[in-house]
């Protein structure tokens, strides 16, 4: 009743039939393996084998992790930008008060100065502030760059962090101000977790394992993104959620993320956004 060139499949079929009380024999006729059963139970045997095959469909292969690049190109660019700002501030380069024109001021953002959602990402309060964001940004930025590519990852980080600061400005009071790249840092974290989750790296291992990347990312957010009254928790969570949304979008992109041309264009666009935001900040009336 069953004829196959796979000896193991024939043996497994015989074991299945034996387990449900159907007599069977497995023989090789010189060309293929055959499983024989009495004709009176042939229909039942066929049904049992069909049920067995339906219950034992192999899970689809999970995507293998293959780094797009080392991630260092994007991280070095990030560090260069945030460490460039202190000397520019200190020397009042271009005649600008960089802190005044670049700080994320909720009321100003709501009145159209959207560029502050980007410029504020490059400003820091003191040495401890910039060192902390340098360390966490390096860790989470490396992960995002390896997963998505340095150029594309940091373009998405800038966009997600700007949206996060925009949400922060929308819900805070008129006098609220903030600076720091931590919104971008947590955007990179959320993006990485969501990307791994949607790409199905742990697919077929149950809900808890499938969603483990997002659980881990959220746990890190809760552990590192909440602090005293000086910590902008709203911006951290908004940046994380916007980053997660961009991570999901990146997981569905059909473009070849490994293509160096794509990564270079994205890197250039990320830099253009930052430079354009600062140009608007420094030249805006008032």
Phi, psi and omega per residue, in radians:
X1 nan -0.439 3.097
X2 -2.198 2.288 -3.116
X3 -2.307 2.182 -3.076
X4 -2.656 2.693 3.074
X5 -1.511 -0.110 -3.107
X6 -1.656 1.872 -3.113
X7 -1.104 -0.644 3.136
X8 -1.154 -0.694 3.119
X9 -1.108 -0.693 3.109
X10 -1.145 -0.735 3.124
X11 -1.114 -0.727 3.115
X12 -1.102 -0.704 3.123
X13 -1.090 -0.731 3.107
X14 -1.077 -0.727 3.120
X15 -1.130 -0.704 3.125
X16 -1.080 -0.806 -3.127
X17 -1.137 -0.702 3.097
X18 -1.080 -0.703 -3.110
X19 -1.117 -0.503 3.136
X20 -1.738 0.210 3.026
X21 1.456 0.435 3.121
X22 -1.909 2.147 3.112
X23 -1.165 2.412 3.132
X24 -2.676 2.835 3.058
X25 -2.440 2.501 -3.135
X26 -1.969 2.136 -3.103
X27 -2.368 2.739 3.072
X28 -1.939 2.145 -3.057
X29 -1.641 0.246 -3.122
X30 1.695 -0.277 -3.138
X31 -2.194 -0.608 -3.087
X32 -2.686 2.912 3.064
X33 -1.546 2.390 -3.098
X34 -2.209 2.444 3.062
X35 -1.970 2.089 -3.096
X36 -1.893 2.467 3.036
X37 -2.395 2.772 3.069
X38 -1.034 2.487 -3.080
X39 -1.053 -0.498 -3.093
X40 -1.150 -0.428 -3.099
X41 -2.033 0.309 -3.091
X42 -1.071 -0.745 -3.130
X43 -1.143 -0.730 3.129
X44 -1.128 -0.713 3.137
X45 -1.096 -0.741 3.121
X46 -1.079 -0.701 3.134
X47 -1.141 -0.719 -3.136
X48 -1.137 -0.720 3.114
X49 -1.174 -0.646 3.104
X50 -1.143 -0.708 3.102
X51 -1.118 -0.716 3.139
X52 -1.092 -0.760 -3.140
X53 -1.144 -0.654 -3.137
X54 -1.166 -0.598 -3.105
X55 -1.464 -0.171 -3.077
X56 -2.187 0.641 3.068
X57 -1.203 2.189 -3.123
X58 -1.126 2.458 3.116
X59 -1.134 2.507 3.114
X60 -1.069 2.541 -3.123
X61 -1.068 2.410 3.109
X62 -1.397 2.481 3.111
X63 -1.005 2.377 3.104
X64 -1.494 2.485 3.134
X65 -1.328 2.111 3.096
X66 -2.277 1.872 -3.102
X67 -0.975 2.364 3.093
X68 -1.250 -0.767 3.006
X69 -2.720 -3.051 -3.054
X70 -1.250 -0.370 -3.107
X71 1.539 -0.200 -3.044
X72 -1.280 -0.521 -3.127
X73 -1.038 -0.835 3.139
X74 -1.161 -0.728 -3.129
X75 -1.108 -0.753 3.120
X76 -1.109 -0.641 3.067
X77 -1.127 -0.739 3.101
X78 -1.060 -0.834 -3.133
X79 -1.122 -0.684 3.128
X80 -1.048 -0.771 -3.082
X81 -1.166 -0.853 -3.048
X82 -1.259 -0.464 3.103
X83 -1.504 -0.214 3.059
X84 -1.305 -0.523 -3.027
X85 -1.179 -0.707 -3.140
X86 -0.947 -0.832 3.102
X87 -1.170 -0.552 3.084
X88 -1.147 -0.728 3.080
X89 -1.090 -0.827 -3.031
X90 -1.106 -0.571 -3.089
X91 -1.717 0.059 -3.080
X92 0.864 0.807 -3.109
X93 -0.959 2.488 -3.113
X94 1.103 0.183 3.141
X95 1.347 0.255 -3.106
X96 -1.687 2.528 2.882
X97 -1.556 1.568 -2.969
X98 -1.023 -0.683 -3.133
X99 -1.169 -0.716 -3.105
X100 -1.171 -0.794 -3.044
X101 -1.456 -0.254 -3.045
X102 -1.879 -0.245 -3.123
X103 -1.095 2.499 3.067
X104 -1.330 1.796 3.092
X105 -1.846 2.060 -2.998
X106 -0.963 -0.806 -3.103
X107 -1.134 -0.727 -3.129
X108 -1.132 -0.696 3.120
X109 -1.116 -0.745 -3.140
X110 -1.150 -0.382 3.120
X111 -1.680 0.285 2.969
X112 1.915 -0.092 -3.128
X113 -1.504 1.132 -3.043
X114 -1.092 -0.462 -3.084
X115 -1.075 -0.388 3.107
X116 -1.111 -0.417 3.103
X117 -1.184 -0.352 3.104
X118 -1.742 -0.806 -3.092
X119 -1.070 -0.627 -3.120
X120 -1.094 -0.435 -3.136
X121 -1.150 -0.376 -3.056
X122 -1.731 -0.049 -3.104
X123 -1.798 2.589 3.136
X124 -2.448 2.694 -3.042
X125 -1.341 -0.737 -3.107
X126 -2.731 -3.079 -3.077
X127 -1.093 -0.746 3.136
X128 -1.066 -0.668 -3.137
X129 -1.099 -0.853 -3.082
X130 -1.258 -0.577 3.105
X131 -1.150 -0.745 3.140
X132 -1.100 -0.781 -3.137
X133 -1.239 -0.487 3.055
X134 -1.155 -0.760 -3.105
X135 -1.164 -0.924 -3.114
X136 -1.188 -0.626 3.111
X137 -1.129 -0.619 3.099
X138 -1.137 -0.800 -3.108
X139 -1.123 -0.960 -3.082
X140 -1.253 -0.556 3.107
X141 -1.205 -0.674 3.072
X142 -1.058 -0.767 -3.139
X143 -1.079 -0.828 -3.136
X144 -1.098 -0.715 -3.135
X145 -1.150 -0.681 3.123
X146 -1.176 -0.611 -3.112
X147 -1.339 -0.763 -2.953
X148 -1.989 -0.331 -3.052
X149 1.849 2.421 -3.028
X150 -1.001 -0.814 -3.088
X151 -1.142 -0.927 -3.107
X152 -1.128 -0.716 -3.110
X153 -1.064 -0.819 -3.072
X154 -1.314 -0.471 2.995
X155 -1.103 -0.799 3.121
X156 -1.149 -0.618 3.114
X157 -1.107 -0.793 3.137
X158 -1.058 -0.789 -3.136
X159 -1.117 -0.833 -3.112
X160 -1.121 -0.721 -3.135
X161 -1.170 -0.680 3.090
X162 -1.094 -0.733 3.089
X163 -1.118 -0.693 3.106
X164 -1.072 -0.775 3.082
X165 -1.145 -0.591 3.090
X166 -1.113 -0.736 3.078
X167 -1.110 -0.733 3.108
X168 -1.019 -0.810 3.139
X169 -1.112 -0.580 -3.090
X170 -1.220 -0.489 -3.045
X171 -1.832 -0.175 -3.115
X172 -1.570 2.891 3.126
X173 -1.286 2.951 -3.052
X174 -1.044 -0.615 -3.072
X175 -1.510 0.069 -3.057
X176 -1.283 2.394 3.073
X177 -2.382 2.644 3.066
X178 -2.721 2.694 3.045
X179 -2.470 2.876 3.062
X180 2.110 2.610 -3.110
X181 -1.561 0.144 -3.096
X182 -1.095 -0.534 3.068
X183 -1.058 -0.690 3.087
X184 -1.220 -0.657 3.125
X185 -1.047 -0.801 -3.122
X186 -1.332 -0.426 3.005
X187 -1.124 -0.719 3.104
X188 -1.117 -0.672 3.113
X189 -1.128 -0.870 3.136
X190 -1.086 -0.677 3.133
X191 -1.115 -0.735 -3.118
X192 -1.137 -0.818 3.138
X193 -1.074 -0.787 -3.123
X194 -1.170 -0.656 -3.138
X195 -1.105 -0.831 -3.139
X196 -1.102 -0.716 3.126
X197 -1.074 -0.870 -3.072
X198 -1.262 -0.456 3.104
X199 -1.306 -0.175 3.031
X200 1.331 0.556 -3.135
X201 -1.061 -0.549 3.138
X202 -1.959 0.413 -3.113
X203 -1.080 2.444 3.095
X204 1.499 0.121 -3.121
X205 -1.904 0.305 -3.104
X206 1.625 2.768 -3.039
X207 -1.049 -0.779 -3.068
X208 -1.094 -0.702 3.131
X209 -1.337 -0.623 3.130
X210 -1.079 -0.730 -3.116
X211 -1.566 0.092 -3.088
X212 -0.955 -0.707 3.134
X213 -1.030 -0.691 3.125
X214 -1.253 -0.678 3.091
X215 -1.063 -0.756 -3.129
X216 -1.133 -0.754 -3.139
X217 -1.104 -0.741 -3.124
X218 -1.178 -0.639 3.096
X219 -1.091 -0.721 3.091
X220 -1.134 -0.671 3.087
X221 -1.069 -0.824 -3.116
X222 -1.125 -0.590 -3.091
X223 -1.379 -0.673 -3.037
X224 -1.859 -0.275 -3.023
X225 -1.727 0.030 -3.136
X226 -2.097 2.288 -3.122
X227 -2.634 -2.472 -3.102
X228 -1.384 -2.941 -3.060
X229 -1.179 -0.222 -3.138
X230 -1.497 -0.142 -3.120
X231 -1.551 2.250 3.132
X232 -1.478 1.447 -3.059
X233 -1.108 -0.672 -3.131
X234 -1.041 -0.789 -3.140
X235 -1.133 -0.682 3.137
X236 -1.079 -0.842 -3.117
X237 -1.229 -0.657 3.110
X238 -1.141 -0.741 3.094
X239 -1.084 -0.725 3.125
X240 -1.062 -0.832 -3.099
X241 -1.175 -0.695 3.087
X242 -1.155 -0.664 3.074
X243 -1.109 -0.711 3.111
X244 -1.081 -0.684 3.117
X245 -1.111 -0.733 3.117
X246 -1.211 -0.542 3.084
X247 -1.127 -0.722 3.086
X248 -1.100 -0.770 3.129
X249 -1.079 -0.745 -3.128
X250 -1.115 -0.564 -3.129
X251 -1.159 -0.425 -3.121
X252 -1.693 -0.083 -3.136
X253 -1.115 2.361 3.114
X254 -1.610 -0.187 -3.125
X255 -1.120 2.661 3.126
X256 -1.351 1.738 -3.094
X257 -1.151 -0.415 -3.099
X258 -1.394 -0.158 -3.107
X259 -1.207 2.126 -3.037
X260 -1.096 -0.553 3.109
X261 -1.126 -0.737 3.103
X262 -1.056 -0.793 -3.116
X263 -1.129 -0.683 -3.141
X264 -1.161 -0.723 3.118
X265 -1.098 -0.768 3.138
X266 -1.121 -0.711 3.113
X267 -1.086 -0.750 3.133
X268 -1.103 -0.720 3.132
X269 -1.122 -0.683 3.107
X270 -1.070 -0.778 3.127
X271 -1.160 -0.691 3.122
X272 -1.070 -0.710 3.117
X273 -1.040 -0.785 -3.117
X274 -1.160 -0.820 -3.131
X275 -1.115 -0.737 3.142
X276 -1.120 -0.702 3.125
X277 -1.088 -0.759 3.139
X278 -1.214 -0.609 3.094
X279 -1.099 -0.760 3.092
X280 -1.143 -0.689 -3.132
X281 -1.112 -0.722 -3.066
X282 -1.376 -0.342 -3.062
X283 -1.968 -0.050 -3.121
X284 -1.141 2.470 3.114
X285 -0.986 2.387 3.102
X286 1.449 nan nan
